[in-house]
Amino acid sequence: MKNFIKKKLNENLVFELIDNMVDEEYPQSFNIEEFKTLRSFNKRIQYCQEHLKRISSGSSRIVYMVDNEKVLKLAKNNKGLAQNEIEIEYGGYYDISDIVAKIFDYDENNLWVEMELARKVTKPIFKMVTGYSFEDYSKAIYNYGIDSGNGRGSKYDIDKNIVEDMWENEFTYGIFSFIGDYGLPTGDFLRLSSYGLVKRDGKDTIVMIDYGLNNDVYQSYYS
């Protein structure tokens, strides 16, 4: 009974933390079909600025909220086009569909990607959902990157029992496999902002929302 009560309290805390982070004023005027007819980057970004809420912007892409289910990632340079291309490709792979945000639609020239909206993840939420602290998770990911030939440097000290348990965990096993099977650099995996919280089969699930960096993109634009 105590465990049941504790579980329910944790679930309620997650929901409360999430609700406090979500802006419920979603845009109503955005029309994806009209957006698709726009032929230039400037017109697309102008349309997004007029109709969507800008969530974030990096060196390669701008992210806008479309509605309470989707965001739009708009490329702003060649780096953004390359990262969109990778996410479009990887988003269609069944073997990683449980650990990455879904792709709903995209531009055939990789100018934009319509992706599943994920809520912000904090370290307490990450631990509550996965069972691991983000610090331990990051150490394990970093070390595995070195072991798999996708990273370099000195390995972190971490309890081997924790790492062994991660190999039995569906989420962390999926992340290890993603890195190893696709030969990915671990940089994005070590940033909390690369993850988001979604509902899958009615259950809170951590997924990667920024997974457009593979070795080719890294060597072409970041090395």
Order of alpha helices (4+ residues) and beta strands (2+ residues): alpha-alpha-alpha-beta-beta-beta-alpha-beta-beta-beta-alpha-alpha-alpha-alpha-beta-beta-alpha
